[in-house]
């Protein structure tokens, strides 16, 4: 509201510590303190100064720079000193709060920024993290020009307002990651693989690796390593019941004779062949037989054999 007289001040007045002990008739600059701590009045107009009982004229008899007062004429030894720092002007420049002094109670809720105004984290302009709303494209953006973005939580959900449910859901306690759309969790990723809950459509080709098995007197296939396997027999071998069987897994086993040939193979009862009879392998040197399989249940592996595939 309007006022008459000197401009009002905000805050309390503070009496400055006595500096007269430093008066010697030659020194003109002195440090201003209140209760032993440096104080900056702001300008010469923000402090009343008295020397020997005479009020000094701001910017003529003295000037202020930070916490230093500089007299035009050096005060003589024995001259008395008295000064009061005035409260800050109401309409002066913005008050700078002390570090760590602003609490959440002093901030608006929500903290609203205009379009295209950014919140920036970091000290380098090239690699700061920026959060803002871009008006031209009507997009909300989180940008890290350089480096990684880490989001850490027990469970994490990324939800689109255009869908009826989760888009990405990381369930830490359940040990899986789900991807979905329109409320459906279409795919679930776990440590043991990927489950597609609503089917899968492939566009283009799809391929699976053929993993080479270690040859030995007993060959045990680890089904968790691949769907397709190959081995070159260096002697008569026995195929043991595979480990890590998963119901529904299917693939092929390529069995090749070495350069000598005449190698035979016996099969664990987990392998089920047409008519209940295991095949007799082609014994020609370097010949290849193929067993196509599907795991029906634990230790029930249906097999179809193609001999001497050339």
Protein Blocks (a to p, Z undefined) as FASTA:
>chain_A
ZZedjdddedjddddddfklmggolambdcddeehiacdehiamlcccdeehiacdehkl
pccehjaccdfbdcdehiacddddddddfklccddddehkacfklpccdddddehiacde
djbfklcccddddfklopacdddfbdcdddddfbdcdddfkbcbdfbdcdfknopacdde
ehiafbccdfkbccdfkbpadedjdddddddddddfbdcddfklpmbdcdddfbdcdddd
dehiaehiacdddddddfkloiacdddfklccehhiacdddfbghiacddddddfbghia
cddddehiZZ
